[in-house]
Amino acid sequence: MSGDPGISAFPDGENIFSWIGTINGSKGTAYDGLSYKLSLRFPMDYPFKPPQVKFETMCFHPNVDQYGNICLDILQ
């Protein structure tokens, strides 16, 4: 699945509930030239439960913890 040229996500092998995503840093920002890999895990009862999304590439961002977990109250 790819709509934005800097963002993509595809199933990780044969498991449709496990995806790998990539976000490329936008030009002219502090993230320009960087590429981040993410894991997306969809529960069996998706879309009624949200997927688990985690940065697999170290990301220095105020809303991402040291383990790659996204920390936004709005997502809880």
PDB file of N, CA, C and O in Angstrom:
ATOM      1  N   MET A   1       0.850  -1.162   0.000  1.00  0.00           N
ATOM      2  CA  MET A   1       0.000   0.000   0.000  1.00  0.00           C
ATOM      3  C   MET A   1       0.897   1.226   0.000  1.00  0.00           C
ATOM      4  O   MET A   1       1.783   1.353   0.845  1.00  0.00           O
ATOM      5  N   SER A   2       0.674   2.112  -0.929  1.00  0.00           N
ATOM      6  CA  SER A   2       1.504   3.297  -0.994  1.00  0.00           C
ATOM      7  C   SER A   2       0.736   4.420  -1.684  1.00  0.00           C
ATOM      8  O   SER A   2       0.342   4.281  -2.841  1.00  0.00           O
ATOM      9  N   GLY A   3       0.521   5.532  -0.980  1.00  0.00           N
ATOM     10  CA  GLY A   3      -0.139   6.684  -1.561  1.00  0.00           C
ATOM     11  C   GLY A   3       0.794   7.880  -1.533  1.00  0.00           C
ATOM     12  O   GLY A   3       0.927   8.589  -2.531  1.00  0.00           O
ATOM     13  N   ASP A   4       1.435   8.108  -0.409  1.00  0.00           N
ATOM     14  CA  ASP A   4       2.417   9.166  -0.235  1.00  0.00           C
ATOM     15  C   ASP A   4       3.762   8.625  -0.702  1.00  0.00           C
ATOM     16  O   ASP A   4       4.141   7.521  -0.310  1.00  0.00           O
ATOM     17  N   PRO A   5       4.498   9.372  -1.532  1.00  0.00           N
ATOM     18  CA  PRO A   5       5.775   8.842  -2.030  1.00  0.00           C
ATOM     19  C   PRO A   5       6.817   8.570  -0.949  1.00  0.00           C
ATOM     20  O   PRO A   5       7.779   7.844  -1.202  1.00  0.00           O
ATOM     21  N   GLY A   6       6.654   9.130   0.247  1.00  0.00           N
ATOM     22  CA  GLY A   6       7.620   8.910   1.317  1.00  0.00           C
ATOM     23  C   GLY A   6       7.195   7.875   2.333  1.00  0.00           C
ATOM     24  O   GLY A   6       7.912   7.618   3.300  1.00  0.00           O
ATOM     25  N   ILE A   7       6.017   7.270   2.119  1.00  0.00           N
ATOM     26  CA  ILE A   7       5.483   6.300   3.081  1.00  0.00           C
ATOM     27  C   ILE A   7       5.012   5.059   2.340  1.00  0.00           C
ATOM     28  O   ILE A   7       4.319   5.158   1.327  1.00  0.00           O
ATOM     29  N   SER A   8       5.392   3.881   2.851  1.00  0.00           N
ATOM     30  CA  SER A   8       4.916   2.631   2.246  1.00  0.00           C
ATOM     31  C   SER A   8       4.732   1.584   3.331  1.00  0.00           C
ATOM     32  O   SER A   8       5.359   1.654   4.387  1.00  0.00           O
ATOM     33  N   ALA A   9       3.866   0.613   3.063  1.00  0.00           N
ATOM     34  CA  ALA A   9       3.637  -0.494   3.991  1.00  0.00           C
ATOM     35  C   ALA A   9       3.150  -1.694   3.193  1.00  0.00           C
ATOM     36  O   ALA A   9       2.312  -1.568   2.300  1.00  0.00           O
ATOM     37  N   PHE A  10       3.695  -2.869   3.533  1.00  0.00           N
ATOM     38  CA  PHE A  10       3.362  -4.101   2.833  1.00  0.00           C
ATOM     39  C   PHE A  10       3.346  -5.251   3.827  1.00  0.00           C
ATOM     40  O   PHE A  10       4.038  -5.199   4.844  1.00  0.00           O
ATOM     41  N   PRO A  11       2.560  -6.298   3.545  1.00  0.00           N
ATOM     42  CA  PRO A  11       2.588  -7.478   4.417  1.00  0.00           C
ATOM     43  C   PRO A  11       4.000  -8.045   4.529  1.00  0.00           C
ATOM     44  O   PRO A  11       4.763  -8.045   3.563  1.00  0.00           O
ATOM     45  N   ASP A  12       4.329  -8.520   5.709  1.00  0.00           N
ATOM     46  CA  ASP A  12       5.631  -9.130   5.984  1.00  0.00           C
ATOM     47  C   ASP A  12       5.516 -10.628   5.730  1.00  0.00           C
ATOM     48  O   ASP A  12       5.194 -11.397   6.636  1.00  0.00           O
ATOM     49  N   GLY A  13       5.775 -11.030   4.516  1.00  0.00           N
ATOM     50  CA  GLY A  13       5.672 -12.444   4.157  1.00  0.00           C
ATOM     51  C   GLY A  13       4.228 -12.867   3.969  1.00  0.00           C
ATOM     52  O   GLY A  13       3.426 -12.124   3.403  1.00  0.00           O
ATOM     53  N   GLU A  14       3.896 -14.061   4.443  1.00  0.00           N
ATOM     54  CA  GLU A  14       2.570 -14.643   4.245  1.00  0.00           C
ATOM     55  C   GLU A  14       1.553 -14.226   5.302  1.00  0.00           C
ATOM     56  O   GLU A  14       0.357 -14.449   5.117  1.00  0.00           O
ATOM     57  N   ASN A  15       1.995 -13.628   6.400  1.00  0.00           N
ATOM     58  CA  ASN A  15       1.096 -13.264   7.494  1.00  0.00           C
ATOM     59  C   ASN A  15       0.456 -11.905   7.216  1.00  0.00           C
ATOM     60  O   ASN A  15       1.115 -10.872   7.331  1.00  0.00           O
ATOM     61  N   ILE A  16      -0.817 -11.905   6.852  1.00  0.00           N
ATOM     62  CA  ILE A  16      -1.516 -10.665   6.508  1.00  0.00           C
ATOM     63  C   ILE A  16      -1.697  -9.737   7.712  1.00  0.00           C
ATOM     64  O   ILE A  16      -1.993  -8.556   7.534  1.00  0.00           O
ATOM     65  N   PHE A  17      -1.525 -10.250   8.928  1.00  0.00           N
ATOM     66  CA  PHE A  17      -1.680  -9.439  10.136  1.00  0.00           C
ATOM     67  C   PHE A  17      -0.371  -8.784  10.578  1.00  0.00           C
ATOM     68  O   PHE A  17      -0.359  -8.037  11.556  1.00  0.00           O
ATOM     69  N   SER A  18       0.713  -9.047   9.883  1.00  0.00           N
ATOM     70  CA  SER A  18       2.022  -8.486  10.208  1.00  0.00           C
ATOM     71  C   SER A  18       2.551  -7.737   8.982  1.00  0.00           C
ATOM     72  O   SER A  18       2.761  -8.330   7.923  1.00  0.00           O
ATOM     73  N   TRP A  19       2.760  -6.448   9.138  1.00  0.00           N
ATOM     74  CA  TRP A  19       3.221  -5.607   8.032  1.00  0.00           C
ATOM     75  C   TRP A  19       4.519  -4.909   8.422  1.00  0.00           C
ATOM     76  O   TRP A  19       4.831  -4.744   9.601  1.00  0.00           O
ATOM     77  N   ILE A  20       5.268  -4.503   7.392  1.00  0.00           N
ATOM     78  CA  ILE A  20       6.472  -3.685   7.551  1.00  0.00           C
ATOM     79  C   ILE A  20       6.222  -2.375   6.812  1.00  0.00           C
ATOM     80  O   ILE A  20       5.805  -2.373   5.654  1.00  0.00           O
ATOM     81  N   GLY A  21       6.481  -1.267   7.491  1.00  0.00           N
ATOM     82  CA  GLY A  21       6.304   0.038   6.879  1.00  0.00           C
ATOM     83  C   GLY A  21       7.607   0.811   6.851  1.00  0.00           C
ATOM     84  O   GLY A  21       8.532   0.534   7.614  1.00  0.00           O
ATOM     85  N   THR A  22       7.663   1.781   5.960  1.00  0.00           N
ATOM     86  CA  THR A  22       8.828   2.654   5.842  1.00  0.00           C
ATOM     87  C   THR A  22       8.349   4.098   5.729  1.00  0.00           C
ATOM     88  O   THR A  22       7.422   4.399   4.977  1.00  0.00           O
ATOM     89  N   ILE A  23       8.986   4.976   6.478  1.00  0.00           N
ATOM     90  CA  ILE A  23       8.735   6.412   6.370  1.00  0.00           C
ATOM     91  C   ILE A  23      10.067   7.075   6.052  1.00  0.00           C
ATOM     92  O   ILE A  23      11.042   6.916   6.786  1.00  0.00           O
ATOM     93  N   ASN A  24      10.100   7.818   4.955  1.00  0.00           N
ATOM     94  CA  ASN A  24      11.293   8.579   4.585  1.00  0.00           C
ATOM     95  C   ASN A  24      11.110  10.019   5.045  1.00  0.00           C
ATOM     96  O   ASN A  24      10.051  10.613   4.841  1.00  0.00           O
ATOM     97  N   GLY A  25      12.146  10.579   5.667  1.00  0.00           N
ATOM     98  CA  GLY A  25      12.076  11.950   6.171  1.00  0.00           C
ATOM     99  C   GLY A  25      11.799  12.954   5.071  1.00  0.00           C
ATOM    100  O   GLY A  25      12.325  12.839   3.964  1.00  0.00           O
ATOM    101  N   SER A  26      10.973  13.937   5.381  1.00  0.00           N
ATOM    102  CA  SER A  26      10.607  14.972   4.412  1.00  0.00           C
ATOM    103  C   SER A  26      11.785  15.894   4.127  1.00  0.00           C
ATOM    104  O   SER A  26      12.584  16.204   5.011  1.00  0.00           O
ATOM    105  N   LYS A  27      11.870  16.320   2.884  1.00  0.00           N
ATOM    106  CA  LYS A  27      12.937  17.239   2.486  1.00  0.00           C
ATOM    107  C   LYS A  27      12.804  18.560   3.242  1.00  0.00           C
ATOM    108  O   LYS A  27      11.702  19.059   3.467  1.00  0.00           O
ATOM    109  N   GLY A  28      13.943  19.103   3.623  1.00  0.00           N
ATOM    110  CA  GLY A  28      13.970  20.386   4.303  1.00  0.00           C
ATOM    111  C   GLY A  28      13.657  20.325   5.789  1.00  0.00           C
ATOM    112  O   GLY A  28      13.502  21.362   6.434  1.00  0.00           O
ATOM    113  N   THR A  29      13.563  19.109   6.340  1.00  0.00           N
ATOM    114  CA  THR A  29      13.310  18.961   7.775  1.00  0.00           C
ATOM    115  C   THR A  29      14.525  18.321   8.440  1.00  0.00           C
ATOM    116  O   THR A  29      15.476  17.929   7.764  1.00  0.00           O
ATOM    117  N   ALA A  30      14.487  18.217   9.755  1.00  0.00           N
ATOM    118  CA  ALA A  30      15.577  17.554  10.487  1.00  0.00           C
ATOM    119  C   ALA A  30      15.668  16.075  10.125  1.00  0.00           C
ATOM    120  O   ALA A  30      16.690  15.439  10.382  1.00  0.00           O
ATOM    121  N   TYR A  31      14.607  15.519   9.530  1.00  0.00           N
ATOM    122  CA  TYR A  31      14.560  14.094   9.186  1.00  0.00           C
ATOM    123  C   TYR A  31      14.914  13.832   7.717  1.00  0.00           C
ATOM    124  O   TYR A  31      14.871  12.687   7.265  1.00  0.00           O
ATOM    125  N   ASP A  32      15.265  14.886   6.971  1.00  0.00           N
ATOM    126  CA  ASP A  32      15.619  14.764   5.554  1.00  0.00           C
ATOM    127  C   ASP A  32      16.759  13.767   5.365  1.00  0.00           C
ATOM    128  O   ASP A  32      17.783  13.847   6.042  1.00  0.00           O
ATOM    129  N   GLY A  33      16.572  12.834   4.445  1.00  0.00           N
ATOM    130  CA  GLY A  33      17.605  11.848   4.144  1.00  0.00           C
ATOM    131  C   GLY A  33      17.571  10.618   5.038  1.00  0.00           C
ATOM    132  O   GLY A  33      18.334   9.677   4.822  1.00  0.00           O
ATOM    133  N   LEU A  34      16.702  10.614   6.036  1.00  0.00           N
ATOM    134  CA  LEU A  34      16.609   9.470   6.946  1.00  0.00           C
ATOM    135  C   LEU A  34      15.443   8.575   6.545  1.00  0.00           C
ATOM    136  O   LEU A  34      14.453   9.044   5.983  1.00  0.00           O
ATOM    137  N   SER A  35      15.567   7.299   6.836  1.00  0.00           N
ATOM    138  CA  SER A  35      14.522   6.325   6.534  1.00  0.00           C
ATOM    139  C   SER A  35      14.240   5.515   7.791  1.00  0.00           C
ATOM    140  O   SER A  35      15.161   5.027   8.446  1.00  0.00           O
ATOM    141  N   TYR A  36      12.971   5.376   8.118  1.00  0.00           N
ATOM    142  CA  TYR A  36      12.566   4.676   9.336  1.00  0.00           C
ATOM    143  C   TYR A  36      11.718   3.460   8.990  1.00  0.00           C
ATOM    144  O   TYR A  36      10.776   3.548   8.202  1.00  0.00           O
ATOM    145  N   LYS A  37      12.064   2.324   9.590  1.00  0.00           N
ATOM    146  CA  LYS A  37      11.290   1.099   9.410  1.00  0.00           C
ATOM    147  C   LYS A  37      10.366   0.934  10.608  1.00  0.00           C
ATOM    148  O   LYS A  37      10.764   1.172  11.748  1.00  0.00           O
ATOM    149  N   LEU A  38       9.124   0.523  10.340  1.00  0.00           N
ATOM    150  CA  LEU A  38       8.129   0.302  11.383  1.00  0.00           C
ATOM    151  C   LEU A  38       7.548  -1.097  11.252  1.00  0.00           C
ATOM    152  O   LEU A  38       7.486  -1.659  10.159  1.00  0.00           O
ATOM    153  N   SER A  39       7.126  -1.647  12.377  1.00  0.00           N
ATOM    154  CA  SER A  39       6.369  -2.899  12.348  1.00  0.00           C
ATOM    155  C   SER A  39       4.922  -2.561  12.692  1.00  0.00           C
ATOM    156  O   SER A  39       4.653  -1.745  13.573  1.00  0.00           O
ATOM    157  N   LEU A  40       4.012  -3.194  11.990  1.00  0.00           N
ATOM    158  CA  LEU A  40       2.584  -3.015  12.229  1.00  0.00           C
ATOM    159  C   LEU A  40       1.990  -4.389  12.473  1.00  0.00           C
ATOM    160  O   LEU A  40       2.128  -5.284  11.639  1.00  0.00           O
ATOM    161  N   ARG A  41       1.330  -4.563  13.609  1.00  0.00           N
ATOM    162  CA  ARG A  41       0.707  -5.837  13.974  1.00  0.00           C
ATOM    163  C   ARG A  41      -0.791  -5.607  14.124  1.00  0.00           C
ATOM    164  O   ARG A  41      -1.234  -4.876  15.011  1.00  0.00           O
ATOM    165  N   PHE A  42      -1.563  -6.239  13.248  1.00  0.00           N
ATOM    166  CA  PHE A  42      -3.010  -6.087  13.255  1.00  0.00           C
ATOM    167  C   PHE A  42      -3.646  -7.218  14.051  1.00  0.00           C
ATOM    168  O   PHE A  42      -3.349  -8.386  13.802  1.00  0.00           O
ATOM    169  N   PRO A  43      -4.524  -6.890  15.014  1.00  0.00           N
ATOM    170  CA  PRO A  43      -5.186  -7.940  15.787  1.00  0.00           C
ATOM    171  C   PRO A  43      -6.243  -8.651  14.936  1.00  0.00           C
ATOM    172  O   PRO A  43      -6.673  -8.127  13.909  1.00  0.00           O
ATOM    173  N   MET A  44      -6.651  -9.821  15.361  1.00  0.00           N
ATOM    174  CA  MET A  44      -7.653 -10.593  14.627  1.00  0.00           C
ATOM    175  C   MET A  44      -8.977  -9.830  14.516  1.00  0.00           C
ATOM    176  O   MET A  44      -9.715 -10.015  13.549  1.00  0.00           O
ATOM    177  N   ASP A  45      -9.281  -8.977  15.495  1.00  0.00           N
ATOM    178  CA  ASP A  45     -10.539  -8.240  15.460  1.00  0.00           C
ATOM    179  C   ASP A  45     -10.387  -6.815  14.907  1.00  0.00           C
ATOM    180  O   ASP A  45     -11.197  -5.938  15.205  1.00  0.00           O
ATOM    181  N   TYR A  46      -9.341  -6.597  14.102  1.00  0.00           N
ATOM    182  CA  TYR A  46      -9.180  -5.330  13.390  1.00  0.00           C
ATOM    183  C   TYR A  46     -10.348  -5.210  12.406  1.00  0.00           C
ATOM    184  O   TYR A  46     -10.674  -6.213  11.770  1.00  0.00           O
ATOM    185  N   PRO A  47     -10.985  -4.084  12.240  1.00  0.00           N
ATOM    186  CA  PRO A  47     -10.662  -2.721  12.644  1.00  0.00           C
ATOM    187  C   PRO A  47     -11.294  -2.277  13.964  1.00  0.00           C
ATOM    188  O   PRO A  47     -11.253  -1.094  14.303  1.00  0.00           O
ATOM    189  N   PHE A  48     -11.869  -3.208  14.701  1.00  0.00           N
ATOM    190  CA  PHE A  48     -12.490  -2.839  15.971  1.00  0.00           C
ATOM    191  C   PHE A  48     -11.454  -2.600  17.064  1.00  0.00           C
ATOM    192  O   PHE A  48     -11.747  -1.942  18.062  1.00  0.00           O
ATOM    193  N   LYS A  49     -10.263  -3.121  16.888  1.00  0.00           N
ATOM    194  CA  LYS A  49      -9.112  -2.867  17.769  1.00  0.00           C
ATOM    195  C   LYS A  49      -7.993  -2.314  16.887  1.00  0.00           C
ATOM    196  O   LYS A  49      -7.823  -2.761  15.752  1.00  0.00           O
ATOM    197  N   PRO A  50      -7.229  -1.347  17.397  1.00  0.00           N
ATOM    198  CA  PRO A  50      -6.184  -0.730  16.575  1.00  0.00           C
ATOM    199  C   PRO A  50      -4.960  -1.635  16.422  1.00  0.00           C
ATOM    200  O   PRO A  50      -4.726  -2.522  17.243  1.00  0.00           O
ATOM    201  N   PRO A  51      -4.182  -1.401  15.361  1.00  0.00           N
ATOM    202  CA  PRO A  51      -2.934  -2.150  15.214  1.00  0.00           C
ATOM    203  C   PRO A  51      -1.888  -1.645  16.204  1.00  0.00           C
ATOM    204  O   PRO A  51      -1.980  -0.520  16.696  1.00  0.00           O
ATOM    205  N   GLN A  52      -0.900  -2.479  16.489  1.00  0.00           N
ATOM    206  CA  GLN A  52       0.258  -2.055  17.274  1.00  0.00           C
ATOM    207  C   GLN A  52       1.312  -1.595  16.273  1.00  0.00           C
ATOM    208  O   GLN A  52       1.678  -2.337  15.360  1.00  0.00           O
ATOM    209  N   VAL A  53       1.792  -0.382  16.448  1.00  0.00           N
ATOM    210  CA  VAL A  53       2.785   0.192  15.543  1.00  0.00           C
ATOM    211  C   VAL A  53       4.018   0.528  16.360  1.00  0.00           C
ATOM    212  O   VAL A  53       3.924   1.129  17.430  1.00  0.00           O
ATOM    213  N   LYS A  54       5.176   0.134  15.844  1.00  0.00           N
ATOM    214  CA  LYS A  54       6.428   0.349  16.572  1.00  0.00           C
ATOM    215  C   LYS A  54       7.529   0.714  15.581  1.00  0.00           C
ATOM    216  O   LYS A  54       7.653   0.100  14.521  1.00  0.00           O
ATOM    217  N   PHE A  55       8.329   1.723  15.938  1.00  0.00           N
ATOM    218  CA  PHE A  55       9.501   2.061  15.134  1.00  0.00           C
ATOM    219  C   PHE A  55      10.571   1.011  15.385  1.00  0.00           C
ATOM    220  O   PHE A  55      10.978   0.801  16.528  1.00  0.00           O
ATOM    221  N   GLU A  56      11.026   0.358  14.342  1.00  0.00           N
ATOM    222  CA  GLU A  56      12.113  -0.614  14.448  1.00  0.00           C
ATOM    223  C   GLU A  56      13.464   0.075  14.282  1.00  0.00           C
ATOM    224  O   GLU A  56      14.484  -0.421  14.761  1.00  0.00           O
ATOM    225  N   THR A  57      13.465   1.220  13.601  1.00  0.00           N
ATOM    226  CA  THR A  57      14.656   2.054  13.464  1.00  0.00           C
ATOM    227  C   THR A  57      14.629   3.077  14.593  1.00  0.00           C
ATOM    228  O   THR A  57      13.586   3.677  14.852  1.00  0.00           O
ATOM    229  N   MET A  58      15.749   3.284  15.265  1.00  0.00           N
ATOM    230  CA  MET A  58      15.828   4.269  16.345  1.00  0.00           C
ATOM    231  C   MET A  58      15.361   5.620  15.814  1.00  0.00           C
ATOM    232  O   MET A  58      15.816   6.085  14.769  1.00  0.00           O
ATOM    233  N   CYS A  59      14.457   6.232  16.544  1.00  0.00           N
ATOM    234  CA  CYS A  59      13.867   7.501  16.123  1.00  0.00           C
ATOM    235  C   CYS A  59      13.896   8.472  17.292  1.00  0.00           C
ATOM    236  O   CYS A  59      13.358   8.175  18.359  1.00  0.00           O
ATOM    237  N   PHE A  60      14.508   9.612  17.107  1.00  0.00           N
ATOM    238  CA  PHE A  60      14.543  10.636  18.148  1.00  0.00           C
ATOM    239  C   PHE A  60      13.391  11.600  17.906  1.00  0.00           C
ATOM    240  O   PHE A  60      13.487  12.515  17.088  1.00  0.00           O
ATOM    241  N   HIS A  61      12.311  11.379  18.626  1.00  0.00           N
ATOM    242  CA  HIS A  61      11.102  12.184  18.477  1.00  0.00           C
ATOM    243  C   HIS A  61      10.409  12.235  19.843  1.00  0.00           C
ATOM    244  O   HIS A  61      10.414  11.238  20.565  1.00  0.00           O
ATOM    245  N   PRO A  62       9.814  13.376  20.213  1.00  0.00           N
ATOM    246  CA  PRO A  62       9.202  13.477  21.540  1.00  0.00           C
ATOM    247  C   PRO A  62       8.033  12.512  21.772  1.00  0.00           C
ATOM    248  O   PRO A  62       7.670  12.257  22.921  1.00  0.00           O
ATOM    249  N   ASN A  63       7.444  11.976  20.708  1.00  0.00           N
ATOM    250  CA  ASN A  63       6.312  11.062  20.858  1.00  0.00           C
ATOM    251  C   ASN A  63       6.685   9.603  20.608  1.00  0.00           C
ATOM    252  O   ASN A  63       5.806   8.765  20.406  1.00  0.00           O
ATOM    253  N   VAL A  64       7.987   9.293  20.622  1.00  0.00           N
ATOM    254  CA  VAL A  64       8.457   7.913  20.447  1.00  0.00           C
ATOM    255  C   VAL A  64       9.415   7.602  21.591  1.00  0.00           C
ATOM    256  O   VAL A  64      10.387   8.326  21.808  1.00  0.00           O
ATOM    257  N   ASP A  65       9.135   6.513  22.330  1.00  0.00           N
ATOM    258  CA  ASP A  65      10.007   6.176  23.459  1.00  0.00           C
ATOM    259  C   ASP A  65      11.265   5.440  22.996  1.00  0.00           C
ATOM    260  O   ASP A  65      11.433   5.182  21.804  1.00  0.00           O
ATOM    261  N   GLN A  66      12.145   5.104  23.937  1.00  0.00           N
ATOM    262  CA  GLN A  66      13.435   4.485  23.610  1.00  0.00           C
ATOM    263  C   GLN A  66      13.293   3.097  22.989  1.00  0.00           C
ATOM    264  O   GLN A  66      14.248   2.578  22.410  1.00  0.00           O
ATOM    265  N   TYR A  67      12.105   2.492  23.106  1.00  0.00           N
ATOM    266  CA  TYR A  67      11.877   1.156  22.550  1.00  0.00           C
ATOM    267  C   TYR A  67      11.152   1.192  21.207  1.00  0.00           C
ATOM    268  O   TYR A  67      10.866   0.147  20.623  1.00  0.00           O
ATOM    269  N   GLY A  68      10.855   2.403  20.717  1.00  0.00           N
ATOM    270  CA  GLY A  68      10.185   2.547  19.433  1.00  0.00           C
ATOM    271  C   GLY A  68       8.675   2.622  19.517  1.00  0.00           C
ATOM    272  O   GLY A  68       8.002   2.685  18.489  1.00  0.00           O
ATOM    273  N   ASN A  69       8.128   2.615  20.734  1.00  0.00           N
ATOM    274  CA  ASN A  69       6.676   2.706  20.913  1.00  0.00           C
ATOM    275  C   ASN A  69       6.211   4.144  20.728  1.00  0.00           C
ATOM    276  O   ASN A  69       6.862   5.080  21.192  1.00  0.00           O
ATOM    277  N   ILE A  70       5.090   4.312  20.053  1.00  0.00           N
ATOM    278  CA  ILE A  70       4.521   5.637  19.849  1.00  0.00           C
ATOM    279  C   ILE A  70       3.732   6.011  21.096  1.00  0.00           C
ATOM    280  O   ILE A  70       2.864   5.261  21.543  1.00  0.00           O
ATOM    281  N   CYS A  71       4.044   7.183  21.655  1.00  0.00           N
ATOM    282  CA  CYS A  71       3.456   7.610  22.930  1.00  0.00           C
ATOM    283  C   CYS A  71       2.604   8.862  22.727  1.00  0.00           C
ATOM    284  O   CYS A  71       3.057   9.982  22.962  1.00  0.00           O
ATOM    285  N   LEU A  72       1.387   8.656  22.294  1.00  0.00           N
ATOM    286  CA  LEU A  72       0.438   9.755  22.135  1.00  0.00           C
ATOM    287  C   LEU A  72      -0.837   9.384  22.867  1.00  0.00           C
ATOM    288  O   LEU A  72      -1.417   8.331  22.602  1.00  0.00           O
ATOM    289  N   ASP A  73      -1.283  10.229  23.782  1.00  0.00           N
ATOM    290  CA  ASP A  73      -2.497   9.950  24.541  1.00  0.00           C
ATOM    291  C   ASP A  73      -3.702   9.727  23.633  1.00  0.00           C
ATOM    292  O   ASP A  73      -4.580   8.927  23.956  1.00  0.00           O
ATOM    293  N   ILE A  74      -3.753  10.422  22.508  1.00  0.00           N
ATOM    294  CA  ILE A  74      -4.894  10.314  21.601  1.00  0.00           C
ATOM    295  C   ILE A  74      -5.027   8.900  21.018  1.00  0.00           C
ATOM    296  O   ILE A  74      -6.113   8.511  20.588  1.00  0.00           O
ATOM    297  N   LEU A  75      -3.940   8.138  21.002  1.00  0.00           N
ATOM    298  CA  LEU A  75      -3.967   6.784  20.447  1.00  0.00           C
ATOM    299  C   LEU A  75      -4.347   5.732  21.473  1.00  0.00           C
ATOM    300  O   LEU A  75      -4.508   4.563  21.122  1.00  0.00           O
ATOM    301  N   GLN A  76      -4.492   6.119  22.725  1.00  0.00           N
ATOM    302  CA  GLN A  76      -4.807   5.144  23.775  1.00  0.00           C
ATOM    303  C   GLN A  76      -6.296   5.006  23.981  1.00  0.00           C
ATOM    304  O   GLN A  76      -6.732   4.227  24.828  1.00  0.00           O
TER     305      GLN A  76
END
